[in-house]
Amino acid sequence: MGDIVEPEVDFTAVTIPGNVSEIHITETKTIRKLLNDLGLLHRHFVVLVDGKRATLDDEVVEGQRVLVLPIIAGG
């Protein structure tokens, strides 16, 4: 795995491929903004909020469970 670069966003830990942790959100933001703040390209990840797939325009708020998963392809 490559180095994990800490973005400038208030969090206790970040779910990055290969790691299991939690995101602590202190303000309402869209999935697009969250991924951008984390330095992740949205086309490489699927985001689940409280167990349901989220769109880039969906908002997340403090207390919701957010899971960021890499998109896996192959044959």
Jmol script that loads the backbone (N, CA, C; Angstrom):
load data "model"
ATOM      1  N   MET A   1       0.827  -1.173   0.000  1.00  0.00           N
ATOM      2  CA  MET A   1       0.000   0.000   0.000  1.00  0.00           C
ATOM      3  C   MET A   1       0.876   1.242   0.000  1.00  0.00           C
ATOM      4  N   GLY A   2       0.374   2.322  -0.606  1.00  0.00           N
ATOM      5  CA  GLY A   2       1.098   3.584  -0.622  1.00  0.00           C
ATOM      6  C   GLY A   2       0.914   4.334   0.677  1.00  0.00           C
ATOM      7  N   ASP A   3       1.606   5.431   0.797  1.00  0.00           N
ATOM      8  CA  ASP A   3       1.491   6.265   1.984  1.00  0.00           C
ATOM      9  C   ASP A   3       0.104   6.883   2.058  1.00  0.00           C
ATOM     10  N   ILE A   4      -0.403   7.018   3.262  1.00  0.00           N
ATOM     11  CA  ILE A   4      -1.690   7.675   3.474  1.00  0.00           C
ATOM     12  C   ILE A   4      -1.405   9.136   3.780  1.00  0.00           C
ATOM     13  N   VAL A   5      -1.970  10.024   2.983  1.00  0.00           N
ATOM     14  CA  VAL A   5      -1.793  11.459   3.174  1.00  0.00           C
ATOM     15  C   VAL A   5      -3.006  11.979   3.908  1.00  0.00           C
ATOM     16  N   GLU A   6      -2.797  12.677   5.021  1.00  0.00           N
ATOM     17  CA  GLU A   6      -3.913  13.195   5.801  1.00  0.00           C
ATOM     18  C   GLU A   6      -4.425  14.491   5.198  1.00  0.00           C
ATOM     19  N   PRO A   7      -5.671  14.508   4.738  1.00  0.00           N
ATOM     20  CA  PRO A   7      -6.253  15.730   4.174  1.00  0.00           C
ATOM     21  C   PRO A   7      -6.638  16.695   5.281  1.00  0.00           C
ATOM     22  N   GLU A   8      -6.937  17.918   4.934  1.00  0.00           N
ATOM     23  CA  GLU A   8      -7.342  18.916   5.910  1.00  0.00           C
ATOM     24  C   GLU A   8      -8.848  18.851   6.112  1.00  0.00           C
ATOM     25  N   VAL A   9      -9.289  17.911   6.895  1.00  0.00           N
ATOM     26  CA  VAL A   9     -10.698  17.758   7.243  1.00  0.00           C
ATOM     27  C   VAL A   9     -10.717  17.173   8.646  1.00  0.00           C
ATOM     28  N   ASP A  10     -11.701  17.528   9.423  1.00  0.00           N
ATOM     29  CA  ASP A  10     -11.790  17.069  10.801  1.00  0.00           C
ATOM     30  C   ASP A  10     -12.303  15.630  10.815  1.00  0.00           C
ATOM     31  N   PHE A  11     -11.448  14.714  11.204  1.00  0.00           N
ATOM     32  CA  PHE A  11     -11.834  13.311  11.269  1.00  0.00           C
ATOM     33  C   PHE A  11     -11.006  12.607  12.325  1.00  0.00           C
ATOM     34  N   THR A  12     -11.507  11.501  12.823  1.00  0.00           N
ATOM     35  CA  THR A  12     -10.729  10.704  13.756  1.00  0.00           C
ATOM     36  C   THR A  12      -9.949   9.648  13.000  1.00  0.00           C
ATOM     37  N   ALA A  13     -10.508   9.146  11.942  1.00  0.00           N
ATOM     38  CA  ALA A  13      -9.831   8.169  11.095  1.00  0.00           C
ATOM     39  C   ALA A  13     -10.576   8.109   9.768  1.00  0.00           C
ATOM     40  N   VAL A  14      -9.970   7.556   8.756  1.00  0.00           N
ATOM     41  CA  VAL A  14     -10.548   7.537   7.423  1.00  0.00           C
ATOM     42  C   VAL A  14     -10.548   6.115   6.882  1.00  0.00           C
ATOM     43  N   THR A  15     -11.657   5.724   6.233  1.00  0.00           N
ATOM     44  CA  THR A  15     -11.703   4.422   5.588  1.00  0.00           C
ATOM     45  C   THR A  15     -10.998   4.544   4.243  1.00  0.00           C
ATOM     46  N   ILE A  16      -9.846   3.908   4.141  1.00  0.00           N
ATOM     47  CA  ILE A  16      -9.040   3.885   2.925  1.00  0.00           C
ATOM     48  C   ILE A  16      -8.879   2.407   2.567  1.00  0.00           C
ATOM     49  N   PRO A  17      -8.826   2.069   1.273  1.00  0.00           N
ATOM     50  CA  PRO A  17      -8.657   0.657   0.918  1.00  0.00           C
ATOM     51  C   PRO A  17      -7.533   0.013   1.715  1.00  0.00           C
ATOM     52  N   GLY A  18      -7.836  -1.144   2.306  1.00  0.00           N
ATOM     53  CA  GLY A  18      -6.844  -1.861   3.095  1.00  0.00           C
ATOM     54  C   GLY A  18      -6.910  -1.523   4.577  1.00  0.00           C
ATOM     55  N   ASN A  19      -7.637  -0.492   4.942  1.00  0.00           N
ATOM     56  CA  ASN A  19      -7.779  -0.090   6.342  1.00  0.00           C
ATOM     57  C   ASN A  19      -9.259  -0.061   6.698  1.00  0.00           C
ATOM     58  N   VAL A  20      -9.551  -0.380   7.941  1.00  0.00           N
ATOM     59  CA  VAL A  20     -10.924  -0.285   8.417  1.00  0.00           C
ATOM     60  C   VAL A  20     -10.927   0.739   9.541  1.00  0.00           C
ATOM     61  N   SER A  21     -11.678   1.789   9.381  1.00  0.00           N
ATOM     62  CA  SER A  21     -11.766   2.831  10.392  1.00  0.00           C
ATOM     63  C   SER A  21     -13.040   3.626  10.170  1.00  0.00           C
ATOM     64  N   GLU A  22     -13.224   4.691  10.923  1.00  0.00           N
ATOM     65  CA  GLU A  22     -14.438   5.484  10.821  1.00  0.00           C
ATOM     66  C   GLU A  22     -14.111   6.924  10.480  1.00  0.00           C
ATOM     67  N   ILE A  23     -15.040   7.576   9.791  1.00  0.00           N
ATOM     68  CA  ILE A  23     -14.945   8.991   9.486  1.00  0.00           C
ATOM     69  C   ILE A  23     -15.803   9.723  10.512  1.00  0.00           C
ATOM     70  N   HIS A  24     -15.269  10.759  11.109  1.00  0.00           N
ATOM     71  CA  HIS A  24     -16.049  11.576  12.041  1.00  0.00           C
ATOM     72  C   HIS A  24     -16.381  12.880  11.334  1.00  0.00           C
ATOM     73  N   ILE A  25     -17.641  13.058  10.983  1.00  0.00           N
ATOM     74  CA  ILE A  25     -18.072  14.235  10.239  1.00  0.00           C
ATOM     75  C   ILE A  25     -18.625  15.261  11.226  1.00  0.00           C
ATOM     76  N   THR A  26     -18.088  16.492  11.177  1.00  0.00           N
ATOM     77  CA  THR A  26     -18.523  17.528  12.112  1.00  0.00           C
ATOM     78  C   THR A  26     -19.395  18.585  11.441  1.00  0.00           C
ATOM     79  N   GLU A  27     -19.568  18.487  10.126  1.00  0.00           N
ATOM     80  CA  GLU A  27     -20.433  19.417   9.407  1.00  0.00           C
ATOM     81  C   GLU A  27     -21.075  18.685   8.249  1.00  0.00           C
ATOM     82  N   THR A  28     -22.261  19.129   7.839  1.00  0.00           N
ATOM     83  CA  THR A  28     -22.950  18.528   6.712  1.00  0.00           C
ATOM     84  C   THR A  28     -22.158  18.806   5.438  1.00  0.00           C
ATOM     85  N   LYS A  29     -21.957  17.755   4.631  1.00  0.00           N
ATOM     86  CA  LYS A  29     -21.277  17.927   3.347  1.00  0.00           C
ATOM     87  C   LYS A  29     -21.745  16.851   2.389  1.00  0.00           C
ATOM     88  N   THR A  30     -21.574  17.103   1.099  1.00  0.00           N
ATOM     89  CA  THR A  30     -21.954  16.109   0.093  1.00  0.00           C
ATOM     90  C   THR A  30     -20.893  15.020   0.024  1.00  0.00           C
ATOM     91  N   ILE A  31     -21.279  13.903  -0.549  1.00  0.00           N
ATOM     92  CA  ILE A  31     -20.324  12.813  -0.768  1.00  0.00           C
ATOM     93  C   ILE A  31     -19.196  13.300  -1.665  1.00  0.00           C
ATOM     94  N   ARG A  32     -19.525  14.077  -2.686  1.00  0.00           N
ATOM     95  CA  ARG A  32     -18.507  14.629  -3.588  1.00  0.00           C
ATOM     96  C   ARG A  32     -17.466  15.436  -2.805  1.00  0.00           C
ATOM     97  N   LYS A  33     -17.934  16.314  -1.899  1.00  0.00           N
ATOM     98  CA  LYS A  33     -17.041  17.157  -1.093  1.00  0.00           C
ATOM     99  C   LYS A  33     -16.226  16.304  -0.131  1.00  0.00           C
ATOM    100  N   LEU A  34     -16.852  15.312   0.467  1.00  0.00           N
ATOM    101  CA  LEU A  34     -16.156  14.424   1.394  1.00  0.00           C
ATOM    102  C   LEU A  34     -15.014  13.699   0.702  1.00  0.00           C
ATOM    103  N   LEU A  35     -15.310  13.084  -0.465  1.00  0.00           N
ATOM    104  CA  LEU A  35     -14.261  12.381  -1.204  1.00  0.00           C
ATOM    105  C   LEU A  35     -13.158  13.345  -1.630  1.00  0.00           C
ATOM    106  N   ASN A  36     -13.555  14.530  -2.066  1.00  0.00           N
ATOM    107  CA  ASN A  36     -12.568  15.531  -2.467  1.00  0.00           C
ATOM    108  C   ASN A  36     -11.677  15.910  -1.275  1.00  0.00           C
ATOM    109  N   ASP A  37     -12.282  16.132  -0.112  1.00  0.00           N
ATOM    110  CA  ASP A  37     -11.520  16.469   1.091  1.00  0.00           C
ATOM    111  C   ASP A  37     -10.547  15.356   1.480  1.00  0.00           C
ATOM    112  N   LEU A  38     -10.934  14.120   1.194  1.00  0.00           N
ATOM    113  CA  LEU A  38     -10.083  12.980   1.522  1.00  0.00           C
ATOM    114  C   LEU A  38      -9.050  12.688   0.444  1.00  0.00           C
ATOM    115  N   GLY A  39      -9.110  13.427  -0.659  1.00  0.00           N
ATOM    116  CA  GLY A  39      -8.153  13.218  -1.750  1.00  0.00           C
ATOM    117  C   GLY A  39      -8.432  11.967  -2.560  1.00  0.00           C
ATOM    118  N   LEU A  40      -9.704  11.542  -2.614  1.00  0.00           N
ATOM    119  CA  LEU A  40     -10.086  10.335  -3.336  1.00  0.00           C
ATOM    120  C   LEU A  40     -10.855  10.695  -4.598  1.00  0.00           C
ATOM    121  N   LEU A  41     -10.555  10.021  -5.696  1.00  0.00           N
ATOM    122  CA  LEU A  41     -11.276  10.232  -6.948  1.00  0.00           C
ATOM    123  C   LEU A  41     -12.585   9.455  -6.887  1.00  0.00           C
ATOM    124  N   HIS A  42     -13.716  10.160  -7.065  1.00  0.00           N
ATOM    125  CA  HIS A  42     -15.025   9.516  -6.904  1.00  0.00           C
ATOM    126  C   HIS A  42     -15.241   8.357  -7.863  1.00  0.00           C
ATOM    127  N   ARG A  43     -14.605   8.380  -9.020  1.00  0.00           N
ATOM    128  CA  ARG A  43     -14.850   7.292  -9.975  1.00  0.00           C
ATOM    129  C   ARG A  43     -14.179   5.982  -9.559  1.00  0.00           C
ATOM    130  N   HIS A  44     -13.362   6.017  -8.512  1.00  0.00           N
ATOM    131  CA  HIS A  44     -12.673   4.818  -8.046  1.00  0.00           C
ATOM    132  C   HIS A  44     -13.320   4.192  -6.808  1.00  0.00           C
ATOM    133  N   PHE A  45     -14.378   4.837  -6.291  1.00  0.00           N
ATOM    134  CA  PHE A  45     -14.959   4.386  -5.031  1.00  0.00           C
ATOM    135  C   PHE A  45     -16.479   4.368  -5.067  1.00  0.00           C
ATOM    136  N   VAL A  46     -17.048   3.508  -4.238  1.00  0.00           N
ATOM    137  CA  VAL A  46     -18.481   3.462  -3.973  1.00  0.00           C
ATOM    138  C   VAL A  46     -18.629   3.857  -2.509  1.00  0.00           C
ATOM    139  N   VAL A  47     -19.620   4.682  -2.217  1.00  0.00           N
ATOM    140  CA  VAL A  47     -19.829   5.137  -0.852  1.00  0.00           C
ATOM    141  C   VAL A  47     -21.181   4.648  -0.355  1.00  0.00           C
ATOM    142  N   LEU A  48     -21.187   4.054   0.831  1.00  0.00           N
ATOM    143  CA  LEU A  48     -22.414   3.637   1.493  1.00  0.00           C
ATOM    144  C   LEU A  48     -22.617   4.525   2.708  1.00  0.00           C
ATOM    145  N   VAL A  49     -23.831   5.024   2.875  1.00  0.00           N
ATOM    146  CA  VAL A  49     -24.187   5.816   4.046  1.00  0.00           C
ATOM    147  C   VAL A  49     -25.303   5.070   4.766  1.00  0.00           C
ATOM    148  N   ASP A  50     -25.038   4.693   5.989  1.00  0.00           N
ATOM    149  CA  ASP A  50     -25.985   3.894   6.774  1.00  0.00           C
ATOM    150  C   ASP A  50     -26.449   2.663   6.002  1.00  0.00           C
ATOM    151  N   GLY A  51     -25.508   2.033   5.283  1.00  0.00           N
ATOM    152  CA  GLY A  51     -25.777   0.784   4.587  1.00  0.00           C
ATOM    153  C   GLY A  51     -26.406   0.915   3.212  1.00  0.00           C
ATOM    154  N   LYS A  52     -26.667   2.139   2.753  1.00  0.00           N
ATOM    155  CA  LYS A  52     -27.275   2.343   1.439  1.00  0.00           C
ATOM    156  C   LYS A  52     -26.308   3.098   0.540  1.00  0.00           C
ATOM    157  N   ARG A  53     -26.286   2.715  -0.746  1.00  0.00           N
ATOM    158  CA  ARG A  53     -25.398   3.383  -1.698  1.00  0.00           C
ATOM    159  C   ARG A  53     -25.773   4.860  -1.834  1.00  0.00           C
ATOM    160  N   ALA A  54     -24.763   5.713  -1.758  1.00  0.00           N
ATOM    161  CA  ALA A  54     -24.977   7.158  -1.829  1.00  0.00           C
ATOM    162  C   ALA A  54     -24.545   7.689  -3.187  1.00  0.00           C
ATOM    163  N   THR A  55     -25.217   8.760  -3.621  1.00  0.00           N
ATOM    164  CA  THR A  55     -24.798   9.445  -4.841  1.00  0.00           C
ATOM    165  C   THR A  55     -23.859  10.579  -4.443  1.00  0.00           C
ATOM    166  N   LEU A  56     -23.190  11.160  -5.424  1.00  0.00           N
ATOM    167  CA  LEU A  56     -22.245  12.240  -5.151  1.00  0.00           C
ATOM    168  C   LEU A  56     -22.925  13.468  -4.570  1.00  0.00           C
ATOM    169  N   ASP A  57     -24.203  13.657  -4.855  1.00  0.00           N
ATOM    170  CA  ASP A  57     -24.920  14.826  -4.365  1.00  0.00           C
ATOM    171  C   ASP A  57     -25.627  14.597  -3.027  1.00  0.00           C
ATOM    172  N   ASP A  58     -25.625  13.360  -2.535  1.00  0.00           N
ATOM    173  CA  ASP A  58     -26.221  13.081  -1.222  1.00  0.00           C
ATOM    174  C   ASP A  58     -25.395  13.759  -0.140  1.00  0.00           C
ATOM    175  N   GLU A  59     -26.071  14.215   0.904  1.00  0.00           N
ATOM    176  CA  GLU A  59     -25.382  14.850   2.025  1.00  0.00           C
ATOM    177  C   GLU A  59     -25.243  13.868   3.177  1.00  0.00           C
ATOM    178  N   VAL A  60     -24.142  13.994   3.887  1.00  0.00           N
ATOM    179  CA  VAL A  60     -23.918  13.208   5.097  1.00  0.00           C
ATOM    180  C   VAL A  60     -23.786  14.181   6.263  1.00  0.00           C
ATOM    181  N   VAL A  61     -24.247  13.736   7.416  1.00  0.00           N
ATOM    182  CA  VAL A  61     -24.219  14.564   8.614  1.00  0.00           C
ATOM    183  C   VAL A  61     -23.598  13.759   9.760  1.00  0.00           C
ATOM    184  N   GLU A  62     -23.254  14.477  10.793  1.00  0.00           N
ATOM    185  CA  GLU A  62     -22.676  13.845  11.965  1.00  0.00           C
ATOM    186  C   GLU A  62     -23.591  12.737  12.468  1.00  0.00           C
ATOM    187  N   GLY A  63     -23.010  11.620  12.810  1.00  0.00           N
ATOM    188  CA  GLY A  63     -23.771  10.493  13.333  1.00  0.00           C
ATOM    189  C   GLY A  63     -24.093   9.419  12.313  1.00  0.00           C
ATOM    190  N   GLN A  64     -23.970   9.725  11.017  1.00  0.00           N
ATOM    191  CA  GLN A  64     -24.227   8.703  10.005  1.00  0.00           C
ATOM    192  C   GLN A  64     -22.982   7.830   9.839  1.00  0.00           C
ATOM    193  N   ARG A  65     -23.204   6.598   9.473  1.00  0.00           N
ATOM    194  CA  ARG A  65     -22.108   5.657   9.242  1.00  0.00           C
ATOM    195  C   ARG A  65     -21.768   5.694   7.752  1.00  0.00           C
ATOM    196  N   VAL A  66     -20.514   6.020   7.433  1.00  0.00           N
ATOM    197  CA  VAL A  66     -20.056   6.163   6.051  1.00  0.00           C
ATOM    198  C   VAL A  66     -18.993   5.113   5.782  1.00  0.00           C
ATOM    199  N   LEU A  67     -19.169   4.383   4.677  1.00  0.00           N
ATOM    200  CA  LEU A  67     -18.202   3.371   4.280  1.00  0.00           C
ATOM    201  C   LEU A  67     -17.767   3.675   2.848  1.00  0.00           C
ATOM    202  N   VAL A  68     -16.461   3.791   2.647  1.00  0.00           N
ATOM    203  CA  VAL A  68     -15.898   4.079   1.323  1.00  0.00           C
ATOM    204  C   VAL A  68     -15.202   2.815   0.847  1.00  0.00           C
ATOM    205  N   LEU A  69     -15.681   2.276  -0.277  1.00  0.00           N
ATOM    206  CA  LEU A  69     -15.153   1.022  -0.812  1.00  0.00           C
ATOM    207  C   LEU A  69     -14.561   1.245  -2.203  1.00  0.00           C
ATOM    208  N   PRO A  70     -13.422   0.613  -2.498  1.00  0.00           N
ATOM    209  CA  PRO A  70     -12.866   0.725  -3.855  1.00  0.00           C
ATOM    210  C   PRO A  70     -13.717  -0.071  -4.825  1.00  0.00           C
ATOM    211  N   ILE A  71     -13.838   0.450  -6.036  1.00  0.00           N
ATOM    212  CA  ILE A  71     -14.528  -0.291  -7.092  1.00  0.00           C
ATOM    213  C   ILE A  71     -13.552  -1.342  -7.601  1.00  0.00           C
ATOM    214  N   ILE A  72     -14.026  -2.564  -7.666  1.00  0.00           N
ATOM    215  CA  ILE A  72     -13.175  -3.673  -8.094  1.00  0.00           C
ATOM    216  C   ILE A  72     -13.692  -4.198  -9.429  1.00  0.00           C
ATOM    217  N   ALA A  73     -12.793  -4.359 -10.375  1.00  0.00           N
ATOM    218  CA  ALA A  73     -13.158  -4.869 -11.698  1.00  0.00           C
ATOM    219  C   ALA A  73     -12.136  -5.934 -12.097  1.00  0.00           C
ATOM    220  N   GLY A  74     -12.523  -6.742 -12.977  1.00  0.00           N
ATOM    221  CA  GLY A  74     -11.596  -7.764 -13.440  1.00  0.00           C
ATOM    222  C   GLY A  74     -12.345  -8.921 -14.076  1.00  0.00           C
ATOM    223  N   GLY A  75     -11.589  -9.892 -14.437  1.00  0.00           N
ATOM    224  CA  GLY A  75     -12.227 -11.020 -15.093  1.00  0.00           C
ATOM    225  C   GLY A  75     -11.772 -12.324 -14.620  1.00  0.00           C
TER     226      GLY A  75
END
end "model"
wireframe off; spacefill off
backbone 0.3
color backbone group
